[in-house]
Amino acid sequence: MRPCAERRRAAIRFRDIVKTCWHTIRHNPLQSALMLVSMAFGVAGVMVVVAITEGLRTQQLARVMSSGINSVEIEPRSDTERKDRPLTTQDARLLADRCPVLATVAPYVNQPAVLVMSGPRYVRADLMGTSEQLCSYSGLHMAMGRVFTAAENRDRSLVCVLGAELRHALFDGGDPCGARVQLVYRNRLRLTVVGALQPTGWRGIDAALYLPLATAQYRVLQRGERIDGIIAYTRSLGEVTPGAEATRTHFRKLQRPVAVSSQLERIREEMEQFDKLEHIILMLAAGALLVGGVGILKVMLAVVTGRRGEIGLRKAVGASWRDIMLQFSLEAGALGVVGAASGVILGLGGVKLAETILPWKPVMPPQHVLMACLSAIVVALLSGTLPAKHAADVSPIEALRQV
């Protein structure tokens, strides 16, 4: 029975771990502060930057999806080419005739910051002149009303469709169908609202005013057949890459220097950039956690040196080599938990601050928080292994001489 009683006296209790951790921090304030700050900033850095990049990734994906993932976009390569050899609606018709892999071809014109008025209310909006296929393949959906028709496009009718944010600004989110708005650019035109789009989360789409292409070309912008670009859509996702290649081949034969890109290519490029950014972030966070681990190593080595008498006394009353190893490993792990908890609190505050500053909403995946905390605790446990071994190897006789 005596060995069992000795083992109970040598047992490790949770409150003892907490007490010794507080004793360690209090008696090694500078090193402990450096260690905790390093680990806290490592965890918080992971949380804040991952939240920012994930929020931007989500916004970019929403923008791409709202434009239609099965789309191919054709634009002049530079402003000089846009001025000297602009695309025209004839180019769009020729592309549709010679590339059957494309389901539809939609030329467009764009003019930023036009003035739109409804009664005493007015707002600056991007004008988008496009075809009646506005919602056919693009992934956009009508919240109310309808899209303008081919006949309205041909007749250059003064009708329009509002983006969700523009509808809210002019009509408080109510039904605008049948209402009149004034468009002020080179002249003043009264437009009849025939529909409104559902919100997409992308301001470039939600805050836009959509007009029939011919109306925008001839009655607003007065630029004739010239267009800013073409968006072509394929029937399925598997035809996007062949559609882009067919489009490049078509314009290459015409010796027209245009930039052709598909949404799939853009998604891959953007995701690769985000992945590279996340790898850099993880490397920086790993460096901060490593500094914190070195701090724990130094603190725990100093603790072992100062507590040799306690170690000898515990061994004398029955604590085994494994008990001493476990005790000091748990103390190092407890310091890691304190650092991780401080980092989570700091990180949540950083995410909230970023939410008020950035034009997009940061997204904090819970698995990244868990990963950062576990990484901090694992680094702390590994850093406490060497000091724990030093403590476990202490001879009880030599240690008791210091008591």
N, C-alpha and C positions, 0 to 999 in steps of 0.2 A: 504493500500500500504506500510505502514511503516514496518510491519513484513516481507514482501517480500524483502524490501531493506536491512533490518538487516540480513536476511538469505543470501543474495548475498554477503554482506560484510564478513559473517562468513564462506562462502563456501571454500572448499579446492581445491587448484589449484596444478597441477602437478609440476610446477616450485617451488612452496613453499615446497613440499615434498622433492624435490631434494636438495633445499637450506638447509633445516633443517637437512637432512641426512649428508650433507657435514659439517655442523656446529657440529653435534653430533660426527662425526669421528675426526674432528680437535680438539675438546675440550676434548675428551676422547681417546687419541691416543693409550695408552697401552691396555686398555680393548677392544677397537675397533679392534686393530691389532690381538689380541688373538682370538677374535670372527671370524674375516674374514679368518684368517689362518686356524682355525679349520674347518670352513665350506668348504673352498677351498680344503683342504686336504681330507676331507670326500668325496666330489664330485670327485676329481681327483683320489682318491684311488679306488673308485668304477669303474671309467672309465678304468684305467690302468689294474687293476687285472682282471676285467671282459673281457677286450680285450685279455689279455694273455690267460686266461682259455678258452675263446671261440675259439681263434685261435688254441690252442692245441686240443680242442675237434673236431674242423673241420678237422685238420690234421689226428687225430686218426680215425675218421669216414671214411675219404678218404682211409686210409690204409686198414681198415677193408673191405670197399666196394670193393676195388681193388683186395682183396684176395678172394672175393666171400662171400656173406652174408649167403649162404646156405652150408657152408663148415664145416667139422669136422676135427680137427687136432690131430694126434697121435704122441707122442714123448716119448722117455725114460724119466723117472722121474728125473734122476740125471746123472752127468758125469760118475759116477762109473758104473751105469747100462748101460749107453751108450757104455762103454768100455767092460764090462764083458758079457752083454747079449744084443748085438745090434740088432736093427730091420734089417730085410733083405727083399729083393724083394719077397721071398717066403711068408713072413708074409703079404705082401700087396695082393698077389694073393689069399691067404687063406681067408683074410678078404672080398675080393670082392665076393668069392664063397659062403660064409656063411652068409653074410648080404645083402640080396637082396634089402633092403630099400635104400642102397647106390647106386647111379646112376653110379658113377665111382670112382676109387681109384687110386691116383697118388702118388707113392713113390718119394722121392727127396733126393738129397745130396746137401750140401752147403759148400763152401769154401771161406772165406772172403779174400780180398786183394790179388788177383792174378794180374799179370801184363798182360795187353792187349796192343798190339802195332799195329799201322797202319802207315807204312812208318816211318817218323821221330817222329810221335806223339805216346805217350804212356800214359796210365792211369791205376790206381789201381781200380779194380772192384770186386764185389762179384760174384763168379761163382755159378750158380744154375743148377744142373743136374736134369731134370724132364722128364715126359713122354710127348707124343704127345698131351695129353689133356690140354696143357698149357692154351689155351684160350676157351676151350669148356664150362666150368662152372664157371671159376674163375672171370669173369667180366673184364678180360684183353682183349684188342682189338688190332689187327694188324694195324699199320699205313701204312705199305707197305710190300710186299713180302708175305711169308707164314710161317707156323710153320713146324718144322721138322716132318717127317712121321714115322709111326710105323716101316717101313722097314729100315729107316735110324737109328732108335734107335736099332733095332735088329742087324744091320750090324756094329754098333759102328762108324757111319760115322762122318767125321770131318766137321760138319756144326754147325751153331750157329744162335741165334736170339739176337739182341741188344735191351737193354732198351733205352728209349728216351734220357736220359741224356748221356749215353755212346755213342749213335749215334752222338749226337751233339759234344761231345768232340773229337771223332775220325774223323768225316766226316762233321763237321760244319752243321749238320742237313740235309745234302743231302741224296740222295738215295744210301744206301750202298749195296743193293742186288747184289750178284755176286762178290763183292770185297773180298779180302783176309785179314785176321787179324792174328796176331801171339799171341798165348797164352803161357806165360812163367810161369811154376810152377815147377814141378820136371824135366820136359824136355821142349823142344820147339816144339809146334805144330802149323801148319798152318791151319786155319779154314776158311771155305767159309761162308759168311753171306748170309742167305736165307730170312731174314725178320727183321723187327724192330717193336717194340711195340709203341702204343700211350702213351703219358705221363699220369701219374696218380697223380702226385703231391707228391708221396711218394718216397724218395730217395732210400730206400732199394730195390724198384722195378725198378725205372727208371735208376739206375746206375749199374744194374746187367747184366751179360752175361749168356745167357741160352743155355745149351747144351743138347743133348739127354742123358737120364739117363745112358745107358750102356756106352756111350762114356766117360762121366765124371767118372763113376765107374772104368772102366778098363784102359782107355788110358790116363787119366789125374791124378786122385787121387790114382789109383792103390789100391783100397780097396775091390775089388771083389763084392760080393752080399750085403755087408753092406750098409745101408742107414741111413740118419739122422732123417727121419720122414716120415709120410704119411699124405697127405691131401685127404680126401674123400668128395665128393659132393653128395647132395641129389637132387632129381628132382624138389622139391618145398620147399618153406620156411617152410611150415607146417610139413615137414618130418625131419627137422633138429634135434629137440629134440628126437624123436624116433630113429633117426640114431645114435645120440651120445650115447643113452642108449644101443642100440644094439651093438655098438662097445665096450663099457665098458664090457658088458656081455660076448662078444666073447673073449676078452683078459683075463677076469677073469677066464673063463673056462680053458684057456690055462696056467693059473697061471703066466701070464706075467705082471709085474708091469710097466704099462705105464700111461702117463698122457693124458687124452682125454678131449678136450675142443672144444666147438662150437663157431662160431663167434657171434651167438646170445647171448650166455652167456657172452662173452667178452664185447659185446656192453653194456649189462645191468650192468655189474660190473663197467665198465669205466664211464658210465653215472651216476651211483650212486656216484662214487668218485668225479666226477666233480660237482654234485649237492651239496655234503657235503662241498666241497671247496667253492662254491659260497655262501652257507649259512654262513660259517665262515667270508667270505669277507664282506657280508652284515651286519653282527653283528659288525665287526670292523668299517665299514663306519658309521653305526648307532651311535656307540659310539663317533666318531669324530663329527658327526652332533649334537649329544646331548651336547657335550662340546661347540660347537658353539652356540647352543640354550641358554645354561646357560650364555654365554657371552652376547648375545643379551638382555637377561633378566636383567642382571646387568647394562648394558649400558643404557637401556631404563628407568630403575628405577632411575638412576642418572640423566637422561635427564628430567624426570618428576619433580624431586626435584628442578632442576635448572630453570625450565620454568613454575613455578607456577604462576608467574605474567602474562605471556603470556596466560596461560590457563584461568585465571580469566578475562582478557581483552576480549578474544574471547567469553566467556560466557556472558559477559556484553553486547556485541553487537549483541547477538542473537544466538550464537552457542548452540546447544542442547547437551544432554548427548551422543546421538548417533554420533553427529558430532565429538566430542572429541575422542570417542572410535575409530571411523573410521580413524581419523587423525593419531593417534599414532600406530594403527595397520598397516596402510599403510607405515608408516616410518619404522616399524620393518620389514615388508615385503620387502621394498626397500633395507634394509641392507642385507636381505636374497638373493635378486636378485644379489646384488654386489658380495656376497660370492659365489653364484652359478656360476656367469659369470667368476669369477677368477678361480674357480675350473675347469670349462670347458677348459679354456685356458691352465691351468697347466696340465690337463689331456691329452689334445691333444699333448702337448709337450712330456709328458711321454710315450704315445703310439708310437710316432715317434722314441723316444730313444729306446724303447723296440724292435721296428722293426729292428733297426740296430744291436742289441745285440743278439737277440734270433735266433735260427735256423729255427723257423717257423714264419709265418706272423700273427701278432695279428689282431683280427677281432673285430670291435667296433659296436655292434648293436645300431642303433639310439634310440630304445626304452629304452635302459639302460641309455643313456645320459639324455633323457627326464625324466626318473624316478628319477635319482639322483638330477636333478635340481628342480623338483617339490617337492621332499622330503626336500631339503634345504629350499625352500620357505615356505612350510607348517610348518616346525620346527620353522622358524623365526616368522611366524604369530602366532603360538601357544605361543611362548616365549614372544611375545609382548602383549598378551591378558591381563595379570596381570598388567603390567605398564599402559596400556591403561585404564583399569578400575580405577586404582588409579588416573589417570589424570582426568577422567570423573567425579569422585566423589569429586573433589576439590570444595570447596565452593568459589564462585566468590568474595564474600565480603572479606573473609580472604586472598584470593590470591591477591586482589588488594591492600591490605595493604602493600604488599612487593614491589609494583611498585614504 
